[in-house]
Amino acid sequence: MADFDEELDASGLNEPLPILRAKKALSQLSSGQVLHVITTDPGSVKDFEAFAKQTGNELLESDEGGGKYYFYIRKA
């Protein structure tokens, strides 16, 4: 997926910081916009799945490669 409105690089941060930063970034987006998040914390995979369910935002895609994790979240 290449289309997104805002990118957040949370590499090197451990939970819960990637989620907290993503929550803040999403709060500044309009409904329907997409946030691309990059993390290095393996725990962030489950964290972002749970975050999407709890907040009603849509986890469009998650991917992993080269020790990094990529998430695309559409704001509800």
C-alpha positions, 0 to 999 in steps of 0.5 A: 500500500502506498497511499497515505496522508501522514507517516509516523516513524516510531522505530526504536520505541517500545510499547506503549509509545508507538500506540500513544504516538499513533493515537496523537497523530490520528487525532490530527487527521480527518476522518477517512485519512490514512496514517502509515506507522513504522515500528521496530517493536514485535509486540506492536503487531498485536498492539495495533490490531487491538488498538484498531478494534478498541478505537474503531479505526480501520487497520487496512494493512500490516506488514513486516520486513527487515526488522520493521513493522508497517501499519496503515490505519484509516481514521474512523 
